Amino acid sequence: MFRLVPDIYKFDTAEEFMKSFHIGKGDCIVTNEFLYKPFLEKYDEGADSIFQEKYGAGEPSDEMINAIIKDIGDKKYNRIIAVGGGTVIDISKVLSLKYTDDSLDLFDGKVPLVKDKELIIVPTTCGTGSEVTNVSVAELKSKHTKKGIASDELYASHAVLVPEMVKGLPYKFFVTSSVDALIHATESYVSPKANPYTKMFSVKAIELILNGYIKIVDRGESYRTEIIDDFVLGSNYAGIAFGNAGCGAVHALSYPIGGNYHVPHGEANYLFFTEIFKTYYKKNPDGNIRNINKMLINILGCDGNNVYDSLSGLLDKLLPRKKLREYGMKKEEIEIFTDQVIEGQQRLLINNYEPLSREDIINIYRRLY
């Protein structure tokens, strides 16, 4: 019913983490220079470092991973230390495996996943929850889509929470990452794989994140730093929930938008979030979604008839939604993306609260277009 694989640690500062884990020779730190310089450089004791941004911007891709693998060459590491957001973490999960000539082979299932290095993950955003999941997602450049692989080989040995390193997250990235965590918690709550253990983590994550949003809207953007612990923990709880129960159509339908138009992951997910849940509710108002709605009504203080509009109203104050066409999507891509999702995202679609037909998916794209 429930697994939690990594040990979870929490430190007030990066210095405490680096010294406690004795980071040094034989270790490879995968991070960003803007994190390495202020937080890690003084304490790395001879560890090698790789700065993700030198290999490309935005979401992780097979090309980015391949370039890093090429630069590592014959170097042998005992541990991969991932310090960063979703891009750094997803790349590091692949780097903890035995190297292949082409990471595309891993995502296409052509080669076995074999772990040969210990993996330590320190998230510096408050959204992916990837530090406690066995999933890695990358943009496959040649295929113009995003794809995930899920395997126990991708679990970290240790997940480390350091709120100090999240406080400096720019506001937009704070919002897009934490919205992603909210969606993880909500999708996993209504997943067919959900159970009392996963729901407990989902509920707490939803409460922490939404109550935090209400305070930020009331007191201003800078207030997020005062309650950052709530979002760090909320993201972690959501990761634990979806690591066990899975995410569904919100993630599945967003992947072609992210892959083709380079929309940040959390932002792409948010475009589909409430529209898909409205569709679920119309198809079956009497399952777990009823409990989600009750929770939203209590937190948002809204009427039961417009619960998703009230949720969108709150989230739009943090991150205004745009139409899909504003990102460059073309009308003829509605059916193309629908078929891509049905063909390539069954890993996610099996976790839908209610099955969505091809026509359902087309209509969701159309309404958001």
C-alpha positions as a Markdown table, in Angstrom:
| # | Residue | x | y | z |
|---|---|---|---|---|
| 1 | Met | 0.0 | 0.0 | 0.0 |
| 2 | Phe | 2.8 | 2.4 | 0.7 |
| 3 | Arg | 6.6 | 2.8 | 0.3 |
| 4 | Leu | 9.0 | 5.6 | 1.3 |
| 5 | Val | 12.4 | 4.6 | -0.1 |
| 6 | Pro | 14.8 | 7.5 | 0.6 |
| 7 | Asp | 15.8 | 8.4 | 4.1 |
| 8 | Ile | 14.6 | 12.0 | 4.6 |
| 9 | Tyr | 16.8 | 14.6 | 6.3 |
| 10 | Lys | 16.2 | 18.3 | 7.1 |
| 11 | Phe | 18.9 | 20.8 | 7.9 |
| 12 | Asp | 18.6 | 24.6 | 8.5 |
| 13 | Thr | 21.7 | 25.4 | 6.3 |
| 14 | Ala | 23.6 | 24.0 | 3.4 |
| 15 | Glu | 26.8 | 24.0 | 5.5 |
| 16 | Glu | 25.2 | 21.6 | 8.0 |
| 17 | Phe | 24.2 | 19.3 | 5.1 |
| 18 | Met | 27.6 | 19.3 | 3.4 |
| 19 | Lys | 29.5 | 18.6 | 6.6 |
| 20 | Ser | 27.0 | 15.9 | 7.9 |
| 21 | Phe | 27.3 | 14.0 | 4.6 |
| 22 | His | 31.1 | 14.6 | 4.2 |
| 23 | Ile | 30.8 | 15.7 | 0.6 |
| 24 | Gly | 34.2 | 15.5 | -1.0 |
| 25 | Lys | 36.5 | 13.5 | -3.3 |
| 26 | Gly | 34.7 | 10.8 | -5.2 |
| 27 | Asp | 31.5 | 12.8 | -5.3 |
| 28 | Cys | 30.0 | 14.7 | -8.2 |
| 29 | Ile | 27.7 | 17.7 | -7.4 |
| 30 | Val | 25.2 | 18.4 | -10.1 |
| 31 | Thr | 23.8 | 21.9 | -9.5 |
| 32 | Asn | 23.7 | 25.5 | -10.8 |
| 33 | Glu | 26.5 | 28.0 | -10.4 |
| 34 | Phe | 24.1 | 30.4 | -8.7 |
| 35 | Leu | 23.6 | 27.8 | -6.0 |
| 36 | Tyr | 27.1 | 26.4 | -5.9 |
| 37 | Lys | 28.9 | 29.7 | -5.2 |
| 38 | Pro | 27.0 | 31.0 | -2.1 |
| 39 | Phe | 26.0 | 27.7 | -0.6 |
| 40 | Leu | 28.3 | 24.8 | -1.5 |
| 41 | Glu | 31.7 | 26.0 | -2.7 |
| 42 | Lys | 33.2 | 26.6 | 0.7 |
| 43 | Tyr | 32.4 | 23.1 | 1.9 |
| 44 | Asp | 32.8 | 20.8 | -1.1 |
| 45 | Glu | 36.2 | 19.3 | 0.1 |
| 46 | Gly | 37.4 | 18.4 | -3.4 |
| 47 | Ala | 34.2 | 17.1 | -4.9 |
| 48 | Asp | 33.7 | 17.7 | -8.7 |
| 49 | Ser | 30.9 | 20.0 | -9.8 |
| 50 | Ile | 28.8 | 20.1 | -12.9 |
| 51 | Phe | 26.7 | 23.2 | -13.7 |
| 52 | Gln | 23.5 | 22.2 | -15.5 |
| 53 | Glu | 23.0 | 25.6 | -17.2 |
| 54 | Lys | 26.2 | 25.1 | -19.3 |
| 55 | Tyr | 24.4 | 22.4 | -21.1 |
| 56 | Gly | 21.2 | 24.2 | -22.0 |
| 57 | Ala | 18.4 | 26.2 | -20.4 |
| 58 | Gly | 14.9 | 25.1 | -19.4 |
| 59 | Glu | 13.6 | 21.6 | -19.0 |
| 60 | Pro | 15.9 | 18.5 | -19.0 |
| 61 | Ser | 16.4 | 16.9 | -22.4 |
| 62 | Asp | 18.1 | 13.8 | -23.8 |
| 63 | Glu | 20.6 | 16.1 | -25.6 |
| 64 | Met | 21.5 | 17.8 | -22.3 |
| 65 | Ile | 22.0 | 14.5 | -20.5 |
| 66 | Asn | 24.1 | 13.1 | -23.3 |
| 67 | Ala | 26.4 | 16.1 | -23.3 |
| 68 | Ile | 27.0 | 15.8 | -19.6 |
| 69 | Ile | 27.7 | 12.0 | -19.9 |
| 70 | Lys | 30.2 | 12.8 | -22.7 |
| 71 | Asp | 32.0 | 15.4 | -20.5 |
| 72 | Ile | 32.2 | 13.0 | -17.5 |
| 73 | Gly | 33.8 | 10.5 | -19.7 |
| 74 | Asp | 35.8 | 7.8 | -17.8 |
| 75 | Lys | 35.6 | 9.5 | -14.4 |
| 76 | Lys | 34.3 | 7.2 | -11.7 |
| 77 | Tyr | 32.1 | 8.6 | -8.9 |
| 78 | Asn | 30.8 | 7.0 | -5.8 |
| 79 | Arg | 27.9 | 9.5 | -5.3 |
| 80 | Ile | 25.9 | 11.9 | -7.3 |
| 81 | Ile | 24.8 | 14.9 | -5.3 |
| 82 | Ala | 21.8 | 16.7 | -7.0 |
| 83 | Val | 21.3 | 20.2 | -5.6 |
| 84 | Gly | 18.7 | 22.1 | -7.6 |
| 85 | Gly | 15.2 | 22.1 | -9.2 |
| 86 | Gly | 13.5 | 19.5 | -11.3 |
| 87 | Thr | 15.9 | 19.7 | -14.2 |
| 88 | Val | 19.0 | 19.1 | -12.1 |
| 89 | Ile | 17.2 | 16.3 | -10.2 |
| 90 | Asp | 15.9 | 14.5 | -13.3 |
| 91 | Ile | 19.3 | 14.6 | -15.0 |
| 92 | Ser | 21.0 | 13.4 | -11.8 |
| 93 | Lys | 18.7 | 10.4 | -11.6 |
| 94 | Val | 19.9 | 9.3 | -15.0 |
| 95 | Leu | 23.6 | 10.0 | -14.1 |
| 96 | Ser | 23.3 | 7.7 | -11.1 |
| 97 | Leu | 22.8 | 4.8 | -13.6 |
| 98 | Lys | 25.4 | 3.0 | -15.6 |
| 99 | Tyr | 26.1 | 5.3 | -18.5 |
| 100 | Thr | 24.9 | 4.5 | -22.0 |
| 101 | Asp | 25.9 | 6.0 | -25.3 |
| 102 | Asp | 22.5 | 7.7 | -25.8 |
| 103 | Ser | 20.1 | 8.5 | -22.9 |
| 104 | Leu | 17.2 | 8.3 | -25.5 |
| 105 | Asp | 17.7 | 4.5 | -25.3 |
| 106 | Leu | 16.9 | 4.6 | -21.6 |
| 107 | Phe | 13.6 | 6.6 | -22.1 |
| 108 | Asp | 12.7 | 4.3 | -25.0 |
| 109 | Gly | 13.2 | 1.2 | -22.9 |
| 110 | Lys | 15.9 | -0.2 | -25.2 |
| 111 | Val | 18.5 | -0.8 | -22.4 |
| 112 | Pro | 18.1 | -1.9 | -18.8 |
| 113 | Leu | 18.3 | 0.6 | -15.9 |
| 114 | Val | 21.2 | -0.3 | -13.7 |
| 115 | Lys | 22.1 | 1.9 | -10.7 |
| 116 | Asp | 25.8 | 2.0 | -9.9 |
| 117 | Lys | 26.2 | 5.2 | -7.9 |
| 118 | Glu | 24.6 | 6.4 | -4.6 |
| 119 | Leu | 22.2 | 9.3 | -5.2 |
| 120 | Ile | 21.6 | 12.2 | -2.8 |
| 121 | Ile | 18.9 | 14.8 | -3.7 |
| 122 | Val | 18.6 | 18.3 | -2.3 |
| 123 | Pro | 15.6 | 20.1 | -3.9 |
| 124 | Thr | 15.9 | 23.9 | -4.2 |
| 125 | Thr | 12.4 | 24.5 | -5.5 |
| 126 | Cys | 9.1 | 23.7 | -3.8 |
| 127 | Gly | 7.4 | 21.6 | -6.4 |
| 128 | Thr | 8.8 | 18.5 | -8.0 |
| 129 | Gly | 8.8 | 16.2 | -5.0 |
| 130 | Ser | 11.2 | 14.3 | -7.2 |
| 131 | Glu | 13.5 | 13.7 | -4.2 |
| 132 | Val | 11.2 | 11.0 | -3.0 |
| 133 | Thr | 10.0 | 9.5 | -6.3 |
| 134 | Asn | 11.4 | 6.9 | -8.8 |
| 135 | Val | 10.5 | 9.0 | -11.9 |
| 136 | Ser | 12.7 | 11.0 | -14.3 |
| 137 | Val | 11.2 | 13.1 | -17.1 |
| 138 | Ala | 13.0 | 14.6 | -20.1 |
| 139 | Glu | 12.2 | 16.4 | -23.3 |
| 140 | Leu | 13.1 | 14.0 | -26.2 |
| 141 | Lys | 14.2 | 16.6 | -28.7 |
| 142 | Ser | 14.0 | 14.3 | -31.8 |
| 143 | Lys | 10.4 | 13.3 | -30.9 |
| 144 | His | 9.1 | 16.8 | -29.8 |
| 145 | Thr | 7.6 | 15.5 | -26.6 |
| 146 | Lys | 8.4 | 14.8 | -23.0 |
| 147 | Lys | 8.5 | 11.3 | -21.6 |
| 148 | Gly | 9.1 | 9.8 | -18.2 |
| 149 | Ile | 10.7 | 6.6 | -17.0 |
| 150 | Ala | 9.7 | 5.0 | -13.7 |
| 151 | Ser | 11.9 | 2.5 | -12.0 |
| 152 | Asp | 13.1 | 1.7 | -8.5 |
| 153 | Glu | 16.7 | 2.2 | -9.8 |
| 154 | Leu | 15.9 | 6.0 | -9.9 |
| 155 | Tyr | 15.1 | 6.3 | -6.2 |
| 156 | Ala | 17.5 | 8.5 | -4.2 |
| 157 | Ser | 19.3 | 6.9 | -1.2 |
| 158 | His | 18.8 | 10.1 | 0.8 |
| 159 | Ala | 16.4 | 13.1 | 0.3 |
| 160 | Val | 17.6 | 16.3 | 2.1 |
| 161 | Leu | 15.4 | 19.3 | 2.8 |
| 162 | Val | 17.3 | 22.6 | 3.3 |
| 163 | Pro | 14.8 | 25.5 | 3.4 |
| 164 | Glu | 17.7 | 28.1 | 3.4 |
| 165 | Met | 18.3 | 27.2 | -0.3 |
| 166 | Val | 14.7 | 27.7 | -1.3 |
| 167 | Lys | 14.2 | 31.2 | 0.1 |
| 168 | Gly | 16.0 | 32.8 | -2.8 |
| 169 | Leu | 13.8 | 31.2 | -5.5 |
| 170 | Pro | 12.5 | 33.9 | -7.8 |
| 171 | Tyr | 8.7 | 34.5 | -7.4 |
| 172 | Lys | 7.6 | 33.1 | -10.7 |
| 173 | Phe | 9.6 | 29.8 | -10.2 |
| 174 | Phe | 8.2 | 29.6 | -6.6 |
| 175 | Val | 4.7 | 29.8 | -8.0 |
| 176 | Thr | 5.2 | 27.4 | -11.0 |
| 177 | Ser | 6.9 | 24.8 | -8.8 |
| 178 | Ser | 4.5 | 25.0 | -5.9 |
| 179 | Val | 1.5 | 24.8 | -8.2 |
| 180 | Asp | 3.1 | 21.6 | -9.6 |
| 181 | Ala | 3.2 | 20.2 | -6.0 |
| 182 | Leu | -0.5 | 21.2 | -5.5 |
| 183 | Ile | -1.4 | 19.2 | -8.7 |
| 184 | His | 0.7 | 16.2 | -7.5 |
| 185 | Ala | -1.2 | 16.1 | -4.3 |
| 186 | Thr | -4.6 | 16.6 | -5.9 |
| 187 | Glu | -4.1 | 14.1 | -8.8 |
| 188 | Ser | -2.7 | 11.5 | -6.5 |
| 189 | Tyr | -5.7 | 11.9 | -4.1 |
| 190 | Val | -8.2 | 10.9 | -6.8 |
| 191 | Ser | -6.0 | 8.2 | -8.4 |
| 192 | Pro | -7.3 | 4.6 | -8.4 |
| 193 | Lys | -4.1 | 3.7 | -6.6 |
| 194 | Ala | -4.8 | 6.1 | -3.7 |
| 195 | Asn | -5.3 | 4.6 | -0.3 |
| 196 | Pro | -5.5 | 6.0 | 3.3 |
| 197 | Tyr | -1.7 | 6.4 | 3.6 |
| 198 | Thr | -1.3 | 8.3 | 0.3 |
| 199 | Lys | -4.4 | 10.4 | 1.0 |
| 200 | Met | -3.0 | 11.5 | 4.4 |
| 201 | Phe | 0.0 | 13.0 | 2.6 |
| 202 | Ser | -2.1 | 14.5 | -0.2 |
| 203 | Val | -4.5 | 16.3 | 2.2 |
| 204 | Lys | -1.7 | 17.8 | 4.3 |
| 205 | Ala | 0.1 | 19.0 | 1.1 |
| 206 | Ile | -3.0 | 20.6 | -0.2 |
| 207 | Glu | -3.7 | 22.4 | 3.1 |
| 208 | Leu | -0.2 | 23.7 | 3.5 |
| 209 | Ile | 0.1 | 25.0 | -0.1 |
| 210 | Leu | -3.4 | 26.5 | -0.5 |
| 211 | Asn | -3.3 | 28.2 | 3.0 |
| 212 | Gly | 0.1 | 29.5 | 2.1 |
| 213 | Tyr | -1.2 | 31.0 | -1.1 |
| 214 | Ile | -4.0 | 32.7 | 0.7 |
| 215 | Lys | -1.5 | 34.4 | 3.0 |
| 216 | Ile | 0.8 | 35.4 | 0.1 |
| 217 | Val | -2.1 | 37.0 | -1.8 |
| 218 | Asp | -3.1 | 38.8 | 1.4 |
| 219 | Arg | 0.4 | 39.9 | 2.5 |
| 220 | Gly | 2.4 | 40.2 | -0.6 |
| 221 | Glu | 4.9 | 38.2 | -2.6 |
| 222 | Ser | 7.8 | 38.6 | -0.2 |
| 223 | Tyr | 5.8 | 36.9 | 2.6 |
| 224 | Arg | 6.6 | 33.5 | 0.9 |
| 225 | Thr | 10.1 | 33.5 | 2.5 |
| 226 | Glu | 8.5 | 33.6 | 6.0 |
| 227 | Ile | 6.5 | 30.5 | 5.4 |
| 228 | Ile | 8.9 | 28.7 | 3.0 |
| 229 | Asp | 9.0 | 25.7 | 5.4 |
| 230 | Asp | 5.3 | 25.0 | 4.7 |
| 231 | Phe | 6.0 | 24.8 | 0.9 |
| 232 | Val | 9.2 | 22.7 | 1.3 |
| 233 | Leu | 7.2 | 20.2 | 3.4 |
| 234 | Gly | 4.1 | 20.5 | 1.3 |
| 235 | Ser | 6.1 | 19.7 | -1.9 |
| 236 | Asn | 7.7 | 16.7 | -0.1 |
| 237 | Tyr | 4.4 | 15.4 | 1.1 |
| 238 | Ala | 2.9 | 15.7 | -2.4 |
| 239 | Gly | 5.9 | 13.9 | -3.8 |
| 240 | Ile | 5.4 | 11.0 | -1.3 |
| 241 | Ala | 1.7 | 10.8 | -2.3 |
| 242 | Phe | 2.2 | 10.8 | -6.0 |
| 243 | Gly | 5.3 | 8.6 | -5.7 |
| 244 | Asn | 2.9 | 5.9 | -4.4 |
| 245 | Ala | -0.4 | 6.7 | -6.1 |
| 246 | Gly | 0.7 | 8.4 | -9.3 |
| 247 | Cys | -0.4 | 11.4 | -11.3 |
| 248 | Gly | -2.8 | 11.4 | -14.3 |
| 249 | Ala | -4.3 | 13.3 | -17.1 |
| 250 | Val | -3.1 | 16.8 | -16.0 |
| 251 | His | 0.5 | 15.8 | -16.4 |
| 252 | Ala | -0.2 | 13.7 | -19.5 |
| 253 | Leu | -2.0 | 16.4 | -21.5 |
| 254 | Ser | 0.6 | 19.0 | -20.5 |
| 255 | Tyr | 3.6 | 17.1 | -21.9 |
| 256 | Pro | 3.1 | 18.0 | -25.6 |
| 257 | Ile | 2.8 | 21.7 | -24.6 |
| 258 | Gly | 6.0 | 21.6 | -22.6 |
| 259 | Gly | 7.8 | 19.5 | -25.2 |
| 260 | Asn | 6.9 | 21.6 | -28.2 |
| 261 | Tyr | 6.6 | 25.1 | -26.8 |
| 262 | His | 9.0 | 24.9 | -23.8 |
| 263 | Val | 6.4 | 26.0 | -21.3 |
| 264 | Pro | 7.7 | 25.5 | -17.7 |
| 265 | His | 6.4 | 22.2 | -16.2 |
| 266 | Gly | 4.3 | 23.6 | -13.4 |
| 267 | Glu | 2.8 | 26.3 | -15.6 |
| 268 | Ala | 1.9 | 23.8 | -18.3 |
| 269 | Asn | 0.2 | 21.6 | -15.7 |
| 270 | Tyr | -1.7 | 24.5 | -14.3 |
| 271 | Leu | -3.2 | 25.2 | -17.8 |
| 272 | Phe | -5.0 | 21.9 | -17.6 |
| 273 | Phe | -5.6 | 21.5 | -13.9 |
| 274 | Thr | -9.1 | 22.8 | -13.2 |
| 275 | Glu | -10.5 | 22.0 | -16.7 |
| 276 | Ile | -9.6 | 18.3 | -16.2 |
| 277 | Phe | -11.1 | 18.2 | -12.7 |
| 278 | Lys | -14.3 | 19.8 | -14.0 |
| 279 | Thr | -14.5 | 17.0 | -16.6 |
| 280 | Tyr | -13.9 | 14.4 | -13.9 |
| 281 | Tyr | -16.6 | 15.8 | -11.7 |
| 282 | Lys | -19.1 | 15.8 | -14.6 |
| 283 | Lys | -18.3 | 12.1 | -15.3 |
| 284 | Asn | -18.4 | 11.0 | -11.7 |
| 285 | Pro | -19.3 | 13.4 | -8.9 |
| 286 | Asp | -19.6 | 10.8 | -6.2 |
| 287 | Gly | -16.1 | 9.3 | -5.8 |
| 288 | Asn | -12.9 | 10.7 | -4.1 |
| 289 | Ile | -13.4 | 14.0 | -6.0 |
| 290 | Arg | -16.3 | 14.8 | -3.6 |
| 291 | Asn | -13.8 | 14.8 | -0.7 |
| 292 | Ile | -11.4 | 17.1 | -2.7 |
| 293 | Asn | -14.3 | 19.5 | -3.3 |
| 294 | Lys | -15.2 | 19.6 | 0.4 |
| 295 | Met | -11.6 | 20.3 | 1.3 |
| 296 | Leu | -11.5 | 23.1 | -1.3 |
| 297 | Ile | -14.8 | 24.6 | -0.1 |
| 298 | Asn | -13.5 | 24.7 | 3.5 |
| 299 | Ile | -10.1 | 26.2 | 2.6 |
| 300 | Leu | -11.3 | 28.7 | 0.0 |
| 301 | Gly | -14.6 | 29.5 | 1.8 |
| 302 | Cys | -16.5 | 29.2 | -1.5 |
| 303 | Asp | -19.8 | 27.9 | -2.8 |
| 304 | Gly | -19.9 | 24.2 | -3.8 |
| 305 | Asn | -21.3 | 25.1 | -7.2 |
| 306 | Asn | -18.2 | 27.1 | -8.3 |
| 307 | Val | -15.4 | 25.4 | -6.4 |
| 308 | Tyr | -13.0 | 25.1 | -9.4 |
| 309 | Asp | -13.7 | 28.6 | -10.5 |
| 310 | Ser | -12.8 | 29.8 | -7.0 |
| 311 | Leu | -9.6 | 27.7 | -7.1 |
| 312 | Ser | -8.7 | 29.1 | -10.5 |
| 313 | Gly | -9.4 | 32.6 | -9.1 |
| 314 | Leu | -6.9 | 32.2 | -6.3 |
| 315 | Leu | -4.3 | 30.6 | -8.6 |
| 316 | Asp | -4.8 | 33.3 | -11.3 |
| 317 | Lys | -3.7 | 35.9 | -8.7 |
| 318 | Leu | -0.4 | 34.1 | -8.5 |
| 319 | Leu | 0.0 | 32.9 | -12.0 |
| 320 | Pro | -2.5 | 34.2 | -14.6 |
| 321 | Arg | -3.5 | 31.5 | -17.1 |
| 322 | Lys | -3.2 | 31.9 | -20.9 |
| 323 | Lys | -4.9 | 30.2 | -23.8 |
| 324 | Leu | -2.9 | 27.4 | -25.4 |
| 325 | Arg | -2.7 | 29.3 | -28.7 |
| 326 | Glu | -0.9 | 32.1 | -26.9 |
| 327 | Tyr | 2.1 | 29.7 | -26.5 |
| 328 | Gly | 2.1 | 29.0 | -30.2 |
| 329 | Met | -0.1 | 25.9 | -30.3 |
| 330 | Lys | -1.9 | 25.5 | -33.7 |
| 331 | Lys | -5.5 | 24.3 | -34.0 |
| 332 | Glu | -4.6 | 21.3 | -36.1 |
| 333 | Glu | -2.4 | 20.1 | -33.2 |
| 334 | Ile | -5.4 | 19.5 | -31.0 |
| 335 | Glu | -5.9 | 16.0 | -32.5 |
| 336 | Ile | -2.2 | 15.4 | -33.1 |
| 337 | Phe | -1.4 | 16.1 | -29.4 |
| 338 | Thr | -4.4 | 14.0 | -28.3 |
| 339 | Asp | -3.1 | 11.0 | -30.2 |
| 340 | Gln | 0.4 | 11.5 | -28.9 |
| 341 | Val | -0.9 | 11.5 | -25.3 |
| 342 | Ile | -3.0 | 8.4 | -25.8 |
| 343 | Glu | -0.1 | 6.6 | -27.5 |
| 344 | Gly | 2.8 | 7.8 | -25.3 |
| 345 | Gln | 1.4 | 8.6 | -21.8 |
| 346 | Gln | -0.4 | 5.5 | -20.7 |
| 347 | Arg | 1.9 | 5.4 | -17.7 |
| 348 | Leu | 0.0 | 8.4 | -16.5 |
| 349 | Leu | -3.5 | 7.9 | -18.0 |
| 350 | Ile | -4.0 | 4.7 | -16.0 |
| 351 | Asn | -4.0 | 6.9 | -12.9 |
| 352 | Asn | -7.0 | 9.0 | -14.1 |
| 353 | Tyr | -9.9 | 9.4 | -11.6 |
| 354 | Glu | -12.2 | 8.5 | -14.5 |
| 355 | Pro | -11.2 | 7.2 | -17.9 |
| 356 | Leu | -11.0 | 9.9 | -20.6 |
| 357 | Ser | -12.0 | 9.0 | -24.1 |
| 358 | Arg | -10.3 | 10.4 | -27.2 |
| 359 | Glu | -13.2 | 12.8 | -27.6 |
| 360 | Asp | -12.9 | 13.9 | -23.9 |
| 361 | Ile | -9.2 | 14.8 | -24.5 |
| 362 | Ile | -9.9 | 16.6 | -27.7 |
| 363 | Asn | -12.6 | 18.7 | -26.0 |
| 364 | Ile | -10.3 | 19.6 | -23.1 |
| 365 | Tyr | -7.7 | 20.9 | -25.6 |
| 366 | Arg | -10.4 | 22.7 | -27.6 |
| 367 | Arg | -11.8 | 24.5 | -24.5 |
| 368 | Leu | -8.3 | 25.6 | -23.5 |
| 369 | Tyr | -7.2 | 26.5 | -27.0 |
